[in-house]
Amino acid sequence: MNVTVLRALFAFLWAIIGLALVFRERLFPALAQDNTPNNWTLVGGLALAFAGWNLFRAFVGNKPRRPRRRPVPGAKPLARRDEAEAKPHEYIAELDFTKPNPATERKAE
């Protein structure tokens, strides 16, 4: 069974349970005469939320996915590129860490 169909079936099941609990007094008039406090309407709303969540997952999970990229046979991913392809780098003196730092040289003296 497909996962999307399973999620849609669970959404349908939760929707039936939720609607039956929310509208139980209209569906079963004998229950309307019993005035004991209960939280079945809240539970019905929670069941309807579960139904919505499962429908959301069924539709979002059903999106077509991009195929995974396959490496080209015989390609060398670590091979050096031609110098013409590479962009020239801009030299920034503040980021040149190969030079000694003048502040540390003064402290050493």
C-alpha positions as CSV (number, residue, x, y, z in Angstrom):
1,M,0.0,0.0,0.0
2,N,1.2,3.4,-0.9
3,V,2.1,5.8,2.0
4,T,0.0,8.5,0.5
5,V,-3.1,6.3,0.4
6,L,-2.5,5.2,4.0
7,R,-2.2,8.8,5.2
8,A,-5.4,9.7,3.3
9,L,-7.2,6.7,4.9
10,F,-6.1,7.8,8.4
11,A,-7.3,11.3,7.6
12,F,-10.7,9.9,6.6
13,L,-10.9,7.8,9.8
14,W,-10.0,10.8,12.0
15,A,-12.4,13.0,10.2
16,I,-15.3,10.5,10.8
17,I,-14.4,10.2,14.5
18,G,-14.0,14.0,14.9
19,L,-17.3,14.8,13.2
20,A,-19.1,12.1,15.2
21,L,-17.8,13.5,18.4
22,V,-18.4,17.2,17.6
23,F,-22.0,16.6,16.4
24,R,-22.8,13.7,18.7
25,E,-25.7,15.5,20.3
26,R,-27.3,16.1,16.9
27,L,-26.6,12.6,15.8
28,F,-27.8,11.0,19.0
29,P,-30.5,13.1,20.6
30,A,-30.6,10.8,23.7
31,L,-27.2,12.2,24.6
32,A,-28.4,15.8,24.4
33,Q,-30.7,15.2,27.4
34,D,-27.7,14.1,29.6
35,N,-26.2,17.4,30.9
36,T,-23.1,15.9,32.5
37,P,-20.0,18.0,31.8
38,N,-17.6,16.3,29.4
39,N,-14.9,17.2,27.0
40,W,-15.9,15.1,24.0
41,T,-16.3,18.2,21.8
42,L,-12.6,19.1,22.5
43,V,-11.6,15.5,21.7
44,G,-13.6,15.7,18.5
45,G,-11.7,18.9,17.6
46,L,-8.4,17.2,18.3
47,A,-9.5,14.3,16.0
48,L,-10.3,16.8,13.3
49,A,-6.9,18.4,13.7
50,F,-5.3,14.9,13.3
51,A,-7.4,14.5,10.1
52,G,-6.1,17.8,8.8
53,W,-2.5,16.9,9.7
54,N,-2.7,13.6,7.9
55,L,-4.2,15.3,4.8
56,F,-1.4,17.8,4.8
57,R,1.2,15.1,5.0
58,A,-0.5,13.1,2.3
59,F,-0.4,16.1,-0.1
60,V,3.0,17.4,0.8
61,G,4.6,14.0,0.8
62,N,3.2,13.3,-2.6
63,K,5.3,16.0,-4.3
64,P,7.7,14.7,-7.0
65,R,11.2,14.8,-5.7
66,R,14.3,15.7,-7.7
67,P,16.3,12.8,-8.8
68,R,19.6,12.3,-7.1
69,R,22.6,13.5,-9.1
70,R,24.8,10.6,-10.3
71,P,28.5,11.0,-10.7
72,V,29.7,10.9,-14.3
73,P,31.7,7.7,-14.9
74,G,35.3,8.5,-15.6
75,A,35.2,12.0,-14.2
76,K,37.8,13.1,-11.8
77,P,36.2,15.5,-9.3
78,L,39.4,16.5,-7.7
79,A,41.3,17.2,-10.9
80,R,42.7,20.8,-11.3
81,R,40.7,23.1,-13.5
82,D,42.3,25.1,-16.3
83,E,43.6,28.5,-15.3
84,A,41.3,30.1,-17.9
85,E,38.2,28.8,-16.1
86,A,39.3,30.0,-12.7
87,K,38.5,33.6,-11.8
88,P,41.4,35.7,-10.7
89,H,41.4,36.5,-6.9
90,E,41.6,40.0,-5.7
91,Y,44.5,40.6,-3.3
92,I,43.4,42.1,0.1
93,A,46.3,43.1,2.3
94,E,44.4,42.8,5.5
95,L,43.6,39.2,4.8
96,D,47.2,38.2,3.9
97,F,48.2,36.0,6.9
98,T,51.5,34.9,5.4
99,K,53.1,38.1,6.4
100,P,54.3,38.5,10.0
101,N,52.0,40.6,12.2
102,P,53.7,43.9,13.1
103,A,51.9,44.2,16.4
104,T,53.3,40.9,17.6
105,E,56.8,41.9,16.4
106,R,56.8,45.1,18.6
107,K,55.8,43.1,21.7
108,A,58.7,40.7,21.2
109,E,61.2,43.5,21.2
